[in-house]
Every structure is written in C-alpha cells, then in structure tokens.
Amino acid sequence: MEQFRANAGQVGDGRYLLLTTTGARSGKQHTAILGYYPDGDRVLVVGSAGGSPRHPDWYHNLVANPEVTVETGLFTYPATAVVLRGAERDDVFARLVEADPGWGEYQSRTTRTLPVVALARQAGPPSGGGGSYGELLRRIHTAFRRELALIRTEVASSGTAGLGAQLRINCLTLCQGLHNHHTGESVALFPALAQQRPELAGAIATLQAEHEQIAVLLEELEKQLSNPAPDLLVQVDRLIDALIAHLDYEEAQLLPHL
C-alpha cells in the first residue's frame, strides 16, 4: 500500500485499488489492496484470499456495511459494494478465470465459493484533483494513458487465443470513458475557455477536430470488438497513437490556462 500511494496507484503492470471498509465488529476503518477489473460503470474484485478456506476480512466488512471507499491512486471516491449472486456471479467469475486462470486455481484450493463483488461509484465527483481543473485534467489523462497501455499489452498477448470476454469489456469501458470525457470537454470546457481566452480559439478548434477523428476510431474499434480481425492490434495502436498525441497537445495548450 505504501508503494501504491507513493506511485499514485501504479504497482507493477496490473490494475490495483485500495478498498477501505468498516470493520463488522470493531467499526474501525480497514484498507486492503486488491486487483480489479473494469466492468462498465463499476469495477469488480474477487475475495480469493489466495484460496484460503475463509473469506477475507474485507469481504465480511462490506457484507455488514456496503458503503466503502475506493482509491485508484489518482482519485478517491465513495462506492457501494454489491455481492454478485447466482448466475450473475458464476458468469462473471468464468469471465475472470478466462482472463486470469489464477482465479480458477484459487477456487480449486477451497470448498467455499470465491465471492465476486462489484464496486459501484456513488454520485458526485471523485476527490484527488488537487483543487484546480488543470490538475484534475492531468489526472484524468494519466488514468487514460495507463489504461491504454494495459489494454495494448492485453490485446498483444491475446494472440491466437482470441479476444476474451473480459478484454472486450476492458476495451468497451475505455471507449465509453473516452467518449464521456470528450463530450464533456466539447460541451462545457472548450466553449467556456474560448469565451474567456480568445487567443485559444485556434487550439480549441484543433482539439474539437481531433475529438471527431478519435470518435471515428473509437467507433471502428467497438465494431471490431464484436468480431475481432487479425489486425485488431493495428487498430488499437492507431487509436493509442492518436489519443496520446491529442492528450499531449491538449495539455501543452490548455494546462497553462487552467
């Protein structure tokens, strides 16, 4: 956890979060570091405890009190924990085992059913922006850069095995996040800046045009995800190259004014 917080949430090459729960008996705050998976507007964690015969303490805590806090390293937000049950749990767990067979190995070590928990962010902005919109924008961009790098690695390593269900969701979640972010910029941020800073008109026009170009790339990627072609990695690289260039240009042009 010290490494997580010191490196703004970057630990190795995986996706990790800090989950803070309230002790079921003590009422005290307890924090655990967990691997997670994107799942649309929520994230998924597994109560594996390394295949232990007992559920981890954090799981007992959130069953007693589902109001939790999630830290990504870049942002912190309150969330509601929902334990998946029945067919939904089984379908999601199978998807996660396909993405990482280690979950299946943990399940084979114990007679208990490993719980799968969805963490749904509560309404309201996350904390961690540092007080300025410029710092908030920088953190959002950092999160996108990290996820792009992870997805690129995952697509490249999928090879002839094909695109797994969880990897499709990772990609679609990223696409939706980028779409929402760019829509917010185009509708709110850019018009406000253009009014306050007329000298930015040219840069903003360029950024708007890039949003339209990236939207086309996102749409093409989403179509490919339903029926992946052998050149999927080429499409992913096209998107990444365009996005990184866009983020770099946007920061260079706008951060001094934010």
Buried (B, 14 or more C-beta within 10 A) or exposed (E): EEEBEEEBBBBEEEBBBBBBBBBBEEEEEBEBBBBBBBBEEBBBBBBBBEBBEEBBBBBBBBBEEBEBBBBBBBBBBBBBBBBBEEEEBEEBBBBBBBBBEBBBEBBEBBEBEBBBBBBBBEEEEBEBBEEEBBBBBBBBBBBBBBBBEBBBEBBEEBEEEEBBBBBBBBBBBBBBBBBEBBEEBBEEBBEEBBEEBEEBEEBBEBBBEBBEEBBEBBEEBBEBBEEBEEEBBEBBBBBBEBBBEBBEBBBEBBBEEB
